[in-house]
Amino acid sequence: MENDSRVLNLAYEAGTILLENGAEISRVEETMQRIANHYGVEDESFFVLSNGIMATGKGFARSKYIPIKGTSLDKVVAVNQLSREVAQGTCDIDTLERRLQEIRNMKPKPAWEQILASAVGSAGFCIVFGGGFADCLAAAIAGFLLWIFMLFVGYRHLSRIVGNVIGGLLSSFLCVVMYKMGLGTHLSNMIIGAIIPLIPGVPFTNGIRDMANEDYIAGITRLLDAMLIFFCIALGVALAFIIDAGIYGKLQLLEALTAASETYSMPIQLIAAFVGTMAFAVLFGAPHKNYVDCGFCGMMGWLLYLVLIRYTALPSAVVVFFATALVAFTALLQSIIRKCPTIVFLICGIFPLVPGAGIFWTSYNIVSDQLSAALQTGFVALKVTVAIAFGILAVMELNGKNRIGKLLSRKN
């Protein structure tokens, strides 16, 4: 009985670390079940929600509320590897306890690395969304200062709602100021790049995967959380334009989103997508060894997107669906090859496709009283979001019960 309680406590700890750091519900439950079963615990029951875990067994009952925090994918990878070792019989209970404590105590990425990644990511995605090199520099400065604020103020002292609203306001207003000072020529591209580090990739992606695993409560909860953050960013952008209009007496007029000729070429676009996606691997705490893999995943999706959008007449939502499906499939193959959770590559890889432009233009059109245009851009952003969701769902369904992994194992 005492040994069973110890095993269940360790399984519970492993699940808690996973849930706190961005793992999907199915992985949390599978890992806890694997640990309990390997050490011979019977009659156990685990119930995992998006923000809590409940576990019961003979003489054991435990539950815990787990608030949504930041993401540290290196801890998810570490627990995943540890559970594999448990299943292979190479890890005894004492070692499991010690290793879990070591994973719990893993330090996050250094502040300087995260701040630099935010700047590089903002610059890269400013180019991806059509900005020129001057716009790229302005977005990098805004992204740099944004992450300093988020690290030392937003995440420490503010709620997620207030933090994201102020983050969107700060990054947008910095771009407006730099634009008025003569740095950058396409304000819309600058702001879109600057707000990208705030995009909620983890709850959005995990929500879709939870829905694919028929965990509808967790999936809907996470998707609603992602939508709330999208709304907060949009509100921050809108406030930046309102403040600017209050200072200068009129609303800053914007041209339609354009693609700068100097960054339009395919090689520059692919390099920007690769570097930008790698930067988000840093922000999400992916292991250093997987940075290049994440960048490759994002670049492949963007390559297909550019080819289809430039050389076919397919609607943008259909193009995004196919590009997302390629990202998800590439992430799946990488997870099999690297023996690493798919979510590590998928969360980062879809970023070139997220509707950052839609969020920006919807906010601007609302502030400028162009309600019909706001409805149109908002609907386009919604269609892109749905296309991303179905692209991920299609590949997850294709790989139901690990079909692709088993097929590759047989061939090897």
C-alpha positions as CSV (number, residue, x, y, z in Angstrom):
1,M,0.0,0.0,0.0
2,E,2.8,2.4,0.9
3,N,4.7,1.6,-2.3
4,D,1.5,2.1,-4.3
5,S,1.0,5.5,-2.8
6,R,4.6,6.5,-3.6
7,V,4.2,5.4,-7.2
8,L,0.9,7.3,-7.6
9,N,2.5,10.4,-6.1
10,L,5.4,10.1,-8.6
11,A,3.0,9.6,-11.5
12,Y,1.0,12.6,-10.3
13,E,4.2,14.7,-10.1
14,A,5.1,13.7,-13.7
15,G,1.6,14.7,-14.9
16,T,1.7,18.0,-13.1
17,I,5.1,18.9,-14.7
18,L,3.7,18.1,-18.1
19,L,0.5,20.0,-17.7
20,E,2.2,23.1,-16.3
21,N,4.6,23.3,-19.2
22,G,2.4,22.9,-22.3
23,A,1.7,19.2,-22.8
24,E,-1.6,18.1,-24.3
25,I,-4.1,16.3,-22.1
26,S,-3.7,12.9,-23.7
27,R,0.1,12.9,-23.1
28,V,-0.4,13.8,-19.5
29,E,-2.8,10.9,-18.9
30,E,-0.7,8.4,-21.0
31,T,2.4,9.2,-19.0
32,M,0.8,8.9,-15.6
33,Q,-0.8,5.6,-16.7
34,R,2.5,4.3,-18.0
35,I,4.3,5.0,-14.8
36,A,1.6,3.5,-12.6
37,N,1.2,0.3,-14.7
38,H,4.9,-0.3,-15.0
39,Y,5.3,-0.4,-11.2
40,G,2.3,-2.7,-10.8
41,V,-0.2,-0.3,-9.3
42,E,-3.8,-1.5,-9.9
43,D,-7.2,0.2,-9.7
44,E,-5.7,3.6,-10.3
45,S,-7.7,6.4,-11.9
46,F,-6.5,9.6,-13.4
47,F,-8.6,12.5,-14.6
48,V,-6.9,15.4,-16.2
49,L,-8.4,18.8,-17.1
50,S,-6.8,21.8,-18.8
51,N,-6.0,23.3,-15.4
52,G,-6.2,20.4,-12.9
53,I,-5.4,16.8,-12.2
54,M,-7.2,14.3,-10.0
55,A,-5.8,10.8,-9.1
56,T,-7.2,8.0,-7.0
57,G,-6.1,4.5,-6.0
58,K,-6.2,2.1,-3.1
59,G,-5.9,4.4,-0.1
60,F,-4.8,7.3,-2.3
61,A,-6.6,10.4,-3.5
62,R,-5.1,13.6,-4.6
63,S,-6.2,16.6,-6.7
64,K,-4.6,19.9,-7.6
65,Y,-5.6,23.1,-9.4
66,I,-2.9,23.9,-11.9
67,P,-3.1,27.5,-13.2
68,I,-2.1,28.2,-16.8
69,K,1.5,29.4,-16.7
70,G,4.3,29.8,-19.2
71,T,5.5,27.1,-21.4
72,S,8.8,25.1,-21.0
73,L,8.9,22.4,-23.7
74,D,12.3,21.1,-22.5
75,K,10.6,19.9,-19.4
76,V,7.9,18.1,-21.5
77,V,10.6,16.5,-23.5
78,A,12.5,15.5,-20.4
79,V,9.5,13.9,-18.7
80,N,8.6,12.1,-22.0
81,Q,12.1,10.6,-22.2
82,L,11.9,9.6,-18.6
83,S,8.6,7.8,-19.1
84,R,10.2,5.9,-22.0
85,E,13.0,4.8,-19.7
86,V,10.4,3.7,-17.1
87,A,8.5,1.6,-19.7
88,Q,11.8,0.0,-20.8
89,G,12.6,-1.0,-17.3
90,T,15.8,1.0,-17.0
91,C,14.6,3.4,-14.2
92,D,13.8,2.3,-10.7
93,I,11.5,4.2,-8.3
94,D,14.3,6.0,-6.5
95,T,15.8,7.1,-9.8
96,L,12.4,8.2,-11.0
97,E,11.9,10.3,-7.9
98,R,15.3,11.9,-8.2
99,R,14.9,12.6,-12.0
100,L,11.5,14.2,-11.6
101,Q,12.9,16.5,-9.0
102,E,15.8,17.5,-11.3
103,I,13.3,18.2,-14.1
104,R,11.1,20.3,-11.7
105,N,14.2,22.3,-10.9
106,M,15.4,22.9,-14.5
107,K,16.0,26.6,-15.0
108,P,14.1,28.4,-17.8
109,K,16.0,29.9,-20.7
110,P,18.1,32.9,-19.7
111,A,16.4,36.2,-19.9
112,W,18.9,37.6,-22.5
113,E,18.2,34.5,-24.7
114,Q,14.4,35.0,-24.5
115,I,14.7,38.8,-25.2
116,L,17.0,38.3,-28.1
117,A,14.6,35.6,-29.5
118,S,11.6,37.9,-29.2
119,A,13.5,40.5,-31.2
120,V,14.7,38.0,-33.9
121,G,11.2,36.5,-34.1
122,S,9.5,39.8,-34.5
123,A,12.0,40.8,-37.2
124,G,11.7,37.4,-39.0
125,F,7.9,37.5,-39.0
126,C,7.8,41.1,-40.1
127,I,9.6,40.0,-43.3
128,V,7.3,36.9,-43.6
129,F,4.2,39.3,-43.5
130,G,5.7,41.5,-46.2
131,G,7.8,44.1,-44.3
132,G,11.1,45.6,-45.7
133,F,14.4,45.6,-43.9
134,A,13.8,49.0,-42.2
135,D,10.4,47.6,-41.0
136,C,12.2,44.5,-39.8
137,L,14.6,46.6,-37.7
138,A,11.7,48.6,-36.1
139,A,9.8,45.3,-35.3
140,A,13.0,43.9,-33.8
141,I,13.3,46.9,-31.5
142,A,9.7,46.7,-30.5
143,G,9.9,42.9,-29.9
144,F,13.0,43.4,-27.8
145,L,11.4,46.0,-25.5
146,L,8.2,44.0,-25.4
147,W,9.8,40.9,-24.0
148,I,11.7,42.9,-21.4
149,F,8.3,44.2,-20.2
150,M,6.7,40.8,-20.3
151,L,9.5,39.0,-18.5
152,F,10.0,41.5,-15.7
153,V,6.5,43.1,-15.3
154,G,3.8,41.3,-17.3
155,Y,4.4,37.7,-16.2
156,R,5.4,38.6,-12.7
157,H,3.0,41.2,-11.5
158,L,0.0,41.3,-13.9
159,S,-2.8,39.0,-14.8
160,R,-2.6,37.3,-18.2
161,I,-5.4,39.5,-19.5
162,V,-3.9,42.8,-18.4
163,G,-0.4,41.7,-19.4
164,N,-1.4,40.8,-22.9
165,V,-3.4,44.0,-23.4
166,I,-0.5,46.2,-22.2
167,G,1.9,44.1,-24.2
168,G,-0.1,44.6,-27.4
169,L,-0.4,48.3,-26.6
170,L,3.3,48.7,-25.9
171,S,4.6,46.9,-28.9
172,S,2.1,48.7,-31.3
173,F,2.7,52.2,-29.8
174,L,6.5,51.7,-30.1
175,C,6.1,50.9,-33.8
176,V,3.9,54.0,-34.3
177,V,6.5,56.2,-32.6
178,M,9.4,54.7,-34.7
179,Y,7.3,55.1,-37.8
180,K,6.7,58.8,-37.1
181,M,10.5,59.2,-36.4
182,G,11.2,57.8,-39.9
183,L,12.2,54.3,-39.1
184,G,10.3,51.9,-41.3
185,T,7.9,52.5,-44.2
186,H,5.1,50.0,-43.6
187,L,3.5,50.6,-40.2
188,S,1.1,47.7,-40.5
189,N,3.9,45.2,-41.2
190,M,5.9,46.5,-38.3
191,I,3.1,46.1,-35.8
192,I,2.2,42.6,-37.1
193,G,5.8,41.5,-36.6
194,A,6.0,43.2,-33.2
195,I,2.9,41.5,-31.7
196,I,3.7,38.0,-32.9
197,P,5.6,37.0,-29.6
198,L,2.3,37.4,-27.8
199,I,0.3,35.0,-30.0
200,P,-1.0,32.1,-27.9
201,G,0.4,29.2,-29.9
202,V,0.4,26.6,-27.0
203,P,-3.3,26.8,-25.9
204,F,-4.4,27.1,-29.5
205,T,-2.5,24.1,-30.7
206,N,-3.2,22.0,-27.7
207,G,-6.9,22.9,-27.8
208,I,-7.0,21.5,-31.4
209,R,-5.2,18.3,-30.4
210,D,-7.4,17.8,-27.4
211,M,-10.4,18.1,-29.6
212,A,-8.9,15.5,-32.0
213,N,-8.5,13.2,-29.0
214,E,-12.2,13.7,-28.3
215,D,-11.5,15.5,-25.1
216,Y,-13.9,18.2,-25.9
217,I,-14.1,20.0,-22.5
218,A,-10.3,20.5,-22.4
219,G,-10.2,21.4,-26.1
220,I,-12.9,24.0,-25.9
221,T,-11.4,25.5,-22.7
222,R,-8.0,25.9,-24.3
223,L,-9.3,27.3,-27.5
224,L,-11.4,29.8,-25.6
225,D,-8.3,30.8,-23.6
226,A,-6.4,31.3,-26.9
227,M,-9.3,33.4,-28.3
228,L,-9.3,35.5,-25.2
229,I,-5.6,36.2,-25.6
230,F,-6.2,37.1,-29.3
231,F,-8.8,39.5,-28.2
232,C,-6.5,41.1,-25.5
233,I,-3.8,41.6,-28.1
234,A,-6.3,43.2,-30.5
235,L,-7.5,45.5,-27.7
236,G,-3.9,46.6,-27.0
237,V,-3.4,47.4,-30.7
238,A,-6.6,49.4,-30.8
239,L,-5.6,51.3,-27.7
240,A,-2.3,52.2,-29.2
241,F,-4.0,53.9,-32.2
242,I,-6.6,55.6,-29.9
243,I,-3.7,57.1,-27.8
244,D,-1.9,58.2,-30.9
245,A,-5.0,59.8,-32.2
246,G,-5.5,61.6,-28.9
247,I,-2.0,63.0,-29.0
248,Y,-1.9,64.1,-32.7
249,G,-5.6,64.9,-33.1
250,K,-6.2,62.4,-35.9
251,L,-6.0,58.7,-36.5
252,Q,-2.9,57.4,-38.2
253,L,-4.0,56.4,-41.7
254,L,-2.6,53.1,-43.0
255,E,-2.1,51.7,-46.5
256,A,-3.2,48.2,-47.3
257,L,-0.8,45.4,-46.3
258,T,1.9,45.2,-49.0
259,A,4.9,43.0,-49.7
260,A,8.2,44.9,-49.9
261,S,10.1,44.1,-53.1
262,E,13.4,43.8,-51.2
263,T,12.1,40.9,-49.1
264,Y,9.7,39.3,-51.6
265,S,12.1,36.7,-53.0
266,M,11.5,33.1,-52.1
267,P,15.0,32.6,-50.4
268,I,14.6,35.6,-48.2
269,Q,11.1,34.6,-47.2
270,L,12.2,31.0,-46.4
271,I,15.2,32.2,-44.3
272,A,12.9,34.6,-42.4
273,A,10.4,31.8,-41.7
274,F,13.2,29.5,-40.6
275,V,14.9,32.0,-38.3
276,G,11.6,33.4,-36.9
277,T,10.3,29.9,-36.1
278,M,13.6,29.0,-34.4
279,A,13.2,32.1,-32.3
280,F,9.8,30.9,-31.0
281,A,11.4,27.6,-30.1
282,V,13.5,29.6,-27.7
283,L,10.5,31.5,-26.3
284,F,8.6,28.2,-25.8
285,G,11.5,26.6,-24.0
286,A,12.3,23.9,-26.5
287,P,15.5,22.0,-26.0
288,H,18.5,23.5,-27.8
289,K,19.0,20.4,-30.0
290,N,15.6,20.9,-31.5
291,Y,15.9,24.5,-32.5
292,V,16.9,23.7,-36.1
293,D,14.2,21.0,-36.4
294,C,11.5,23.6,-35.3
295,G,12.8,26.1,-37.8
296,F,12.7,23.5,-40.6
297,C,9.1,22.6,-39.7
298,G,8.0,26.3,-40.0
299,M,10.0,26.8,-43.2
300,M,8.4,23.8,-44.9
301,G,4.9,25.0,-44.2
302,W,5.7,28.5,-45.4
303,L,7.3,27.1,-48.6
304,L,4.1,25.3,-49.5
305,Y,2.1,28.4,-48.6
306,L,4.1,30.7,-50.9
307,V,4.1,28.2,-53.8
308,L,0.3,27.7,-53.6
309,I,-0.6,31.4,-53.0
310,R,1.7,32.7,-55.7
311,Y,1.2,30.0,-58.4
312,T,-2.3,28.8,-58.0
313,A,-5.8,30.3,-57.7
314,L,-6.7,28.4,-54.5
315,P,-8.5,30.5,-51.8
316,S,-6.2,31.5,-48.9
317,A,-8.0,29.4,-46.4
318,V,-7.5,26.3,-48.6
319,V,-3.8,27.2,-49.0
320,V,-3.5,27.6,-45.2
321,F,-5.1,24.1,-44.7
322,F,-2.6,22.4,-47.0
323,A,0.3,24.3,-45.5
324,T,-0.8,23.5,-41.9
325,A,-1.2,19.8,-42.9
326,L,2.4,19.8,-44.2
327,V,3.6,21.4,-40.9
328,A,1.7,18.9,-38.8
329,F,3.0,15.9,-40.9
330,T,6.6,17.2,-40.8
331,A,6.3,17.7,-37.0
332,L,4.9,14.1,-36.7
333,L,7.9,12.7,-38.7
334,Q,10.3,14.7,-36.7
335,S,8.8,13.5,-33.4
336,I,9.2,9.9,-34.6
337,I,12.8,10.4,-35.7
338,R,13.9,12.5,-32.7
339,K,11.8,10.4,-30.2
340,C,10.3,13.7,-29.0
341,P,6.7,14.9,-28.5
342,T,5.1,16.2,-31.7
343,I,3.9,19.3,-29.9
344,V,7.5,20.6,-29.7
345,F,7.7,21.0,-33.4
346,L,4.0,21.7,-34.1
347,I,3.6,24.7,-31.8
348,C,6.6,26.5,-33.3
349,G,6.0,25.3,-36.9
350,I,2.5,26.8,-37.4
351,F,3.6,30.4,-36.4
352,P,4.2,31.6,-40.0
353,L,0.6,30.7,-40.7
354,V,-1.2,32.3,-37.7
355,P,-3.5,35.1,-38.6
356,G,-1.5,37.9,-37.1
357,A,-2.4,40.2,-39.9
358,G,-6.1,39.5,-39.3
359,I,-5.9,40.4,-35.7
360,F,-4.1,43.7,-36.5
361,W,-6.5,44.8,-39.3
362,T,-9.6,43.9,-37.4
363,S,-8.4,46.1,-34.5
364,Y,-7.5,49.0,-36.8
365,N,-10.7,48.9,-38.7
366,I,-12.8,48.9,-35.5
367,V,-10.9,52.0,-34.2
368,S,-11.2,53.8,-37.6
369,D,-15.0,53.1,-37.6
370,Q,-14.8,50.9,-40.6
371,L,-17.1,48.3,-39.2
372,S,-17.8,46.5,-42.5
373,A,-14.1,46.2,-43.1
374,A,-13.6,45.0,-39.6
375,L,-16.2,42.3,-40.0
376,Q,-14.5,41.2,-43.3
377,T,-11.0,41.0,-41.9
378,G,-12.3,39.3,-38.7
379,F,-14.1,36.7,-40.8
380,V,-10.9,36.1,-42.9
381,A,-8.9,35.6,-39.7
382,L,-11.6,33.2,-38.5
383,K,-11.4,31.2,-41.7
384,V,-7.6,31.0,-41.4
385,T,-7.9,29.8,-37.8
386,V,-10.4,27.2,-38.8
387,A,-8.2,26.1,-41.7
388,I,-5.2,25.7,-39.3
389,A,-7.4,23.7,-37.0
390,F,-8.6,21.3,-39.7
391,G,-5.1,21.0,-41.1
392,I,-3.8,19.7,-37.7
393,L,-6.9,17.6,-37.2
394,A,-6.5,15.9,-40.6
395,V,-2.9,14.7,-39.8
396,M,-3.8,13.7,-36.3
397,E,-6.6,11.6,-37.6
398,L,-4.3,10.1,-40.3
399,N,-1.9,9.1,-37.4
400,G,-4.7,7.7,-35.2
401,K,-3.3,5.1,-32.8
402,N,0.2,5.9,-34.1
403,R,-0.3,4.4,-37.5
404,I,2.6,6.2,-39.1
405,G,5.0,5.4,-36.3
406,K,4.2,1.7,-36.4
407,L,4.6,1.7,-40.2
408,L,8.0,3.3,-40.0
409,S,9.0,0.9,-37.3
410,R,8.1,-2.1,-39.4
411,K,10.1,-0.7,-42.3
412,N,13.1,-0.3,-40.1
